[in-house]
Amino acid sequence: MRKNNNNQRRPKIVISKTDFERLTKLATALADRNPRASDDLFAELDRARIVSDGWMREDIVQIGSTVQYRTATGDTRTVTLVYPGEADIGEGKISVLTPIGTALLGLSVGQSMTWATRDGRELELSVVSVPQTRHDR
């Protein structure tokens, strides 16, 4: 895994046990094909507090969550965080394997995070709301 030097800008995150197990398998399977995405996902999983599914608060971004976030430029966007096979940018469904998807994982309303784009730029986002969470995962 790559060393992450941005720990001071990384808030505490919470991930459900089910998401943790599925995402660990996904990151492991991806290691040979896309090591950067795998490393980024493992870095988030390594620093997460894992809780039983029943203890997840509704204001925490998890797989299946619809989340509204604000960028450092003030733009507000609404997306749904999904597994790669469900991603469809036209429908606002972003993969957890994209840099922004990985950055959103486990954040709660009010938290901000600096993340690196694929071209190396660092951007910041803040979670505004988590208006809907899909429970049929």
N, C-alpha and C positions, 0 to 999 in steps of 0.2 A: 504494500500500500504506500501511497505517497504521503509524505509528511505534510501536515496541514499547519501553516503558520498563522492562520486567522482565528485561533481559538478565542482570543479576547473579544472578537466580534461575533461569536457564535453563542446565541442564547441557549439555555437549557431546553431540551425538547423531550416529548413524551410520545412513545409509540406503543400500540397495543401488541400483546403477545402474538396474536395471529398475524398481524402485518409484519412484525419482526421476523417470524419464522419464514413467511413467504418471501420477504425481501432478502433475507439471508440466502435462501436458495437461488433467487434470481441473480443476486450479485455474484454468487459462486459460479453459476452457469455462464455468466457473462464475462468472467475474468479473462479468458483467452481471446474472445472476439472483440471486446471493447474494454480494455483494462482501465481507461480513465473513468468511464461511467461506473465500473465495478468498484474502483478505489473510492470514488466520491460517495457512493452509496454505503460502502463499508464504513467510511469515516463518520457518516451520520449515524449509522446503526451502533457504532462503537461508543458514541457519546450520549446516546439516548437512554432515558429511564424507561424501562419496559414495565407495563402494567397489564393486568388481566383485562380482557375485552370489556367486561362490565364496568370497569373503573375509568374508561375513557370519557373525558368531558366532551360535550358537544362543540366547544369552541376551539378544539384542537384539530389541526389539519391531519387527516389520515387518508388512506386510499379510499376513494369514493366520495370524499368531501368536495363540496363546492366551496370555493374560497374567494373572497374579494380582497385584493391587496393593492397597495399604493406604492408606486416607484418613487425614487428620490426626486424625479422631475415633477411629481405631483399627479401623474397619470394614474387612474384607477382601472383595474382590470378584474374580471371575474372568470375563473377557470375551474374545472373539475380535475382533481388529481386521480390518475388511473394507472393501471399496469400498461406496459408497452403495447400489447395487442389491442387495447381499447382506445388508444390515442387517436384523436381526430381534431386537428387544430381548427378546422372549420366549424366544429361543434363546441369548441372551447374545452376540449378534453386533452390535457397534457400528461405526458408520460412521466412517471416518477424517475425515469432515467435521464431526463433532460436536466441541464444544470438548474433551471428554475424549479422544476418539479422536485428535485432532490433538496433544494434549499427550503421549499415550503413544507416538506415532510416534518411533522411533529411540532410545528410552531403553533402558538395559540394567539388569540386576538390580542393585539397590542404589541406583540413582539416584532422586532426588526432583525434583519439578517443581511450581511454582505455576502455576495456570492460571485463566483467568477464565471463569465461567459465562456463559450468554447474558443473564442478568439482572444481570451486573456484579460478582457476588461473586467473591472470590479464594479458591481452595481449593488444598490441597496433596495430592499423591499420591506414593507411593513404590512402585517396582516390586519385588515380592517374588520372583517367579519367572516364567519363560517356559517352562512345562512342555511345550508342544507347538507346533511350527511346521509349517504346511502348506507343502509344497514344490511342489505342482502348480499354482502360480499361473501 
